[in-house]
Amino acid sequence: MMWNEGQLPETWTVEKLVEKHSSKPYNPDIANAVFRSGYIESWGRGTIKIIEKCVEAGLPKPSYIYENSGLWVVFNKDIYTADQLAELGLNERQVDALIYFKAKGEIVNSEYLKRYDVTDRTARRDLMELVDKGLLTKTGDKKSTKYLYP
């Protein structure tokens, strides 16, 4: 977590920070000096660039939290946490499976069936939903099917 004292412009919300926006520095003189010295590459792209770099590195998008005294940027190193996965609308089996099988690096249908005592159809549906959401990749077919972590 990183925190910086300061205030957002009066009409801005955190949502504005994660989309294309203009820059409104609190102290334009200091901001201009920092820009001319080369520490700022362009105006209004910092928050978006942070998100892009996290995604490029395979990390979850950071969260921005604004309080009256300043702005927090919260970084997470792993998308396979219960909180992160719950936000994606996964069912409890799917969340547990992603966390439980993570160390192994793969999920096979037979192990999923045993662990969760579900039908083959339910297991395939659960696992394909994880593939569709980009959380697993599918290799093989029929009995040789494996679901791998990207």
Secondary structure, DSSP 8 states (H G I E B T S, - for coil): -EEEE----TT--HHHHTS------SSHHHHHHHHHTTS-SSTT-HHHHHHHHHHHTT----EEEEETTEEEEE--S-S-SHHHHHTTT--HHHHHHHHHSTTTTEEEHHHHHHHHT--HHHHHHHHHHHHHTTS-EEES-GGG-EEE--
